[in-house]
Amino acid sequence: MTTLVLGGTGKTGRRIADRLTSLGLPVRVGSRSATPAFDWQDRGTWQAALDGVTAVYVSYYPDLAFPGAYDDVKAFTELAVRNGVRRLVLLSGRGEPEAQASERTMRESGAEWTVLRCSWFMQNFSEDFLLGAVLDGVIALPAADVPEPFLDVEDIVDVAVAALTQDGHAGRLYEMTGPRLLTFADVAGELSEIIGREITFVRVTPEEYVAGAVEHGVPREAAEGLGHLFTDILDGRNAGVTDGVREALGRPARDFADFVRANAHVWKR
């Protein structure tokens, strides 16, 4: 009973693949560098990746809110079910109408489905996306003074693995957040206090953000998509905490301060 983990080299996917492997379960990593390869932008790679698979963790790159995501997820889901996949777990985003369209595709698929509707990842500050900004001491984003309930990726992994391997999670939508609301200025303050080095938050315009991201090697289309997420999704619609982690696991979500203490070595120079 092989599980295909899409985005298998990303923040959630690689952890899920490692966890399933440690449980002695057969895993296939879905990525462009894997064998067989999987590429969301090349549908010709999908069939080989699905051969012999009974469960799939669906993580869309770059984000379900990006143009074309719904069509890709719908086509992939239909192909997966035709190939005998019985269980689907979708990583989704809060407050994104485009993501909720993909959620409906899962619910209507005929397979056992679980949706993980998640807030922004704490690990964005410790891995790739915003790691460089924290190391430089300035988090410059086109984000308003709006709080977000940042979520530890390890909580997502715990719920995803449970949904992929245990009964009782089919047909459930878990809306998952961390336990506290924090603005990006709050995040900078907590990072500064715990790691002992000043980190500041600077609000920039969307145009400044896109230009800076492109200058650092991010493709323009991806940079503009990220700019959209900051300006449109972080408008207050998600400024509330939920209890999805406790619903799924029977324990509270991890707190941002605990995450920072556990990862302080990443930002110390």
Salt bridges, closest charged atoms under 4 A:
ASP72 OD1 - ARG43 NH2 3.00
GLU78 OE2 - LYS74 NZ 2.60
GLU103 OE1 - ARG117 NH2 2.54
GLU112 OE1 - ARG87 NH2 2.92
GLU127 OE1 - ARG14 NH2 2.75
GLU127 OE2 - ARG15 NH2 2.49
ASP128 OD1 - LYS11 NZ 2.79
ASP136 OD1 - ARG269 NH2 3.80
GLU154 OE2 - ARG15 NE 2.92
GLU154 OE1 - ARG19 NH2 3.76
ASP155 OD1 - ARG251 NH2 2.78
ASP155 OD1 - ARG254 NH1 2.49
ASP158 OD1 - ARG19 NH1 2.85
ASP158 OD2 - ARG251 NH2 2.69
ASP158 OD2 - ARG254 NH2 3.43
ASP167 OD1 - ARG87 NH2 3.49
GLU175 OE2 - ARG94 NE 2.83
GLU175 OE1 - ARG117 NH1 3.82
GLU190 OE2 - ARG180 NH1 2.77
GLU224 OE2 - ARG220 NH1 3.81
ASP232 OD2 - HIS228 ND1 2.69
ASP235 OD2 - ARG237 NH2 2.91
ASP243 OD2 - ARG246 NE 3.59
GLU247 OE1 - ARG172 NH2 3.88
ASP255 OD1 - ARG180 NE 2.70
ASP258 OD1 - ARG261 NH2 2.72
